[in-house]
Amino acid sequence: MRPIKRIRLSDSIVKAIEDMVAEEGFLPGDKFYSENELVKILKVGRSSIREAVRILEVRGKVSVLQGKGIFISPSSRYEENPPFTRWVEDNEDSLRDHFEVRLILEPKMAERAASHATDEDIEVIQRAHTAFSQDLATGNVTALIGADKVFHRCVARATGNRTMYSLMKTMTTSLSEGWVTSLHVPARWKKTVLEHGTVLDAIRQREGKRAKESMERHLLNAMEDIRRSAEDISLESEVRNASDNHARRE
């Protein structure tokens, strides 16, 4: 297989893995290539592979078993427990830890950015905000995940604190759970545009307290929408299964 072109890397890797599953005849329950093997086959970094696998896991295409590897998900499992709901349930602790760290760091970053950002920094944040809005029109989830991360990195960069920026870069490459999960909730897309806009406006107006509160609200809203979406999908699945069972009895 040819190396992945570095254009929308997440999209390319997800598509490449899906193609490998289909073309190489992997069946539900089969063990897939390891992360190390995928790095060598696709010639991309481990963090990029890990994010693509996480996206596929949220979508219910694969399951990652700690210490055992990546497995093709059995499709029958989706019917009783939809993949998004199952993933949120299985990774509840990881998601909570992810947002807990971000709630400690990012509101403070936004507050500091309001007092330290240069005009150029604010323009960079604006461009990131615009890029996310443009990706919204395409409905491309992997593009939205990437654009969302860029926005948050730009806010961190605007603090003028290199350690804060380094922390955010690490978080966006190593702690992808929140970004991946929240943007698989379509209701979050337009909300994210509005919430990013509020954070940007507060930074532009040099209103540190409002920037801090806006970022905190943005993260709390994402957590709540993930929880609510998982519950709604689970309820819809239960209703559909009950209806199907009733129809079969008739």
Stockholm file with secondary structure:
# STOCKHOLM 1.0

chainA/1-250         MRPIKRIRLSDSIVKAIEDMVAEEGFLPGDKFYSENELVKILKVGRSSIREAVRILEVRGKVSVLQGKGIFISPSSRYEENPPFTRWVEDNEDSLRDHFEVRLILEPKMAERAASHATDEDIEVIQRAHTAFSQDLATGNVTALIGADKVFHRCVARATGNRTMYSLMKTMTTSLSEGWVTSLHVPARWKKTVLEHGTVLDAIRQREGKRAKESMERHLLNAMEDIRRSAEDISLESEVRNASDNHARRE
#=GR chainA/1-250 SS CCCCCSSSHHHHHHHHHHHHHHHTTCCTTCBCCCHHHHHHHHTCCHHHHHHHHHHHHHTTSEEEETTTEEEECCTHHHHHSCHHHHHHHHTHHHHHHHHHHHHHHHHHHHHHHHHHCCHHHHHHHHHHHHHHHHHHHHTCHHHHHHHHHHHHHHHHHTTCCHHHHHHHHHHHHHCCHHHHHHTTSTHHHHHHHHHHHHHHHHHHTTCHHHHHHHHHHHHHHHHHHHHHHHHHHHHHHHHHHHHHHHHHHC
#=GC SS_cons         CCCCCSSSHHHHHHHHHHHHHHHTTCCTTCBCCCHHHHHHHHTCCHHHHHHHHHHHHHTTSEEEETTTEEEECCTHHHHHSCHHHHHHHHTHHHHHHHHHHHHHHHHHHHHHHHHHCCHHHHHHHHHHHHHHHHHHHHTCHHHHHHHHHHHHHHHHHTTCCHHHHHHHHHHHHHCCHHHHHHTTSTHHHHHHHHHHHHHHHHHHTTCHHHHHHHHHHHHHHHHHHHHHHHHHHHHHHHHHHHHHHHHHHC
//
